């Protein structure tokens, strides 16, 4: 009954959809949690269905009608000048038919590579109707914030609706699957901020009709793109044109000021920053940069912008510069600065007006250029003596945000076994979600940032680490980020052991055991579960112990030991009933029904499944209802009642599709 629920003060245990170790259609039927009894039944079911002609395997989640799957590109700036030739060149490039059209944009930071890529995407999108995907690898961010190749591939496969497989963890297997599913698709893929060719090669789609655009500060040795555009700093005329456009848009048609900016600054980022600074404060003097230009211009522009800020805005800048993620929302800023959201919004707007933040447009927040982030965190004037407190506030908020989304996926509303010692929640309310699908969409959109914060939480040894890792795991399991689950849980377990935290140890062993079970490594899974049961018993967690007993019952059944399976399932029901956990009780009835069905006790199995469905309906757990109907269908198929079985399967399938599962 592995599932996870959260009601603000609690951490939940296992629930939720998981793809199994079988490929294709069977994996799409494994939902709500891994059920080895169901898995064995499915093997029989496929034979029955082949004979009866019933089709129950759902296709991968389909994109919204009328739209191609996509991962949205950043929002471009309002004023774009000086790169028309480079843009035309990118959009006119022709592939050599040996693979996708591969384009590269290179040069030092601040020359406008990302902005040029945004404009190119708008022009090239019509040639790629089967999907448009933008991924920022964040090469120059701190290590925990960078996007690894396996994470990139799993994110892309998820965007195409490809069901995850626990065996697909390493880059080679994920790359092979990606190449297979893109063989006949025309897609546009942007990899922004790449460090080397090794990050690109595994992600190249197969189709010659696809386009891949890469940005990097370096020439990517060994990549051999079809065309490479190398950006230089602006000429004086180009710099003047950009500065004048920014000033004009701000209501200052000030040609002399634009000329003065262009006389000293040629790096596009520095020109933009100086023009924004003058637009915000027309009386601010323009200081000449040091000889040599390049990043030195950006440093001077940053120093001037910093000097123009008030104390609160400077404090906000240094705090959000420490944010491990990319999208800086008002809630994140308010949490890190310990301010009310409306005050945080005002300060973020001030930073944006001074050219220190970039609007994220439809994402509803801001982003920060790596050069500005580096300057803000490296300048002694912006040193944060309370960094630890700032990060702990962030960790609590992010955990609450994850838990809020995960809670919406279940609609369970029950208190679970990990409430003991739960730290206070964030003072800033987490986002709320109207539907299961909205919560899942939010998690899809923010996973890279959530993962970055979780890695940071683990890296600094925060006592919040295992709880955040625990909450995030449900989504990662649903979407197939198995390598990330193993990475985070292994490190969080080490921290919990060092701190003597029995609760944390129990939770981490529980999840690691489930991961091993999905990989069919039953001895390793049992070893983790045995430790987890002992730790949960030590801290008095009836729910935790009950859920691990359930997983041991799964293993017992899968290995053919029905008496052991029944004993563990009955123990789980007793523990979860005593704990007052309605979702756990519902799953336990379902599990005992599966054992009854396997032993030929069909009437008892039907009663168990009916009880399970009623409980799920009473608490609004749609996924559990769908799972119960699926179990009833399997029972009816064994009894030869194919018409009724098909109706239940169709109802379950519709529910899973509606849930985006």
Secondary structure by P-SEA (a helix, b strand, c coil): ccbbbbccccccccbbbbbccccccccccccccccaaaaaaaaaaaaaaaaacccccccccccccccccccccccccccccccaaaaaaaaaccccccccbbbbbbccccccaaaaaaaaaaaaccccccbbbbbbccccccccccccaaaaaaaaaaaabbbbbcccccaaaaaaaaaaaacccbbbbbbccccccccccccccccccbbbbbbcccccccccccbbbbbccccaaaaaaaaaaaaaaaccccaaaaaaaaaccccaaaaaaaaaaaaacccbbbbbcccccaaaaaaaaaaaaaaaccaaaaaaaaaaaacccccccaaaaaaaacccaaaaaaaaaaaaaacccccccccccccccaaaaaaaaccccccccaaaaaaaaaaaaaaaaaaaaaaaaccccccccccccccccccccccccccaaaaaaaaaacaaaaaaaaaaaaaacccaaaaaaaaaaaaaaaacaaaaaaaaaaaaaaaaaaaccaaaaaaaaaaaaaaaaaacaaaaaaaaaaaaaaaaaaaccaaaaaaaaaaaaaaaaaacaaaaaaaaaaaaaaaaaaaccaaaaaaaaaaaaaaaaaacaaaaaaaaaaaaaaaaaaacaaaaaaaaaaaaaaaaaaacaaaaaaaaaaaaaaaaaaacc
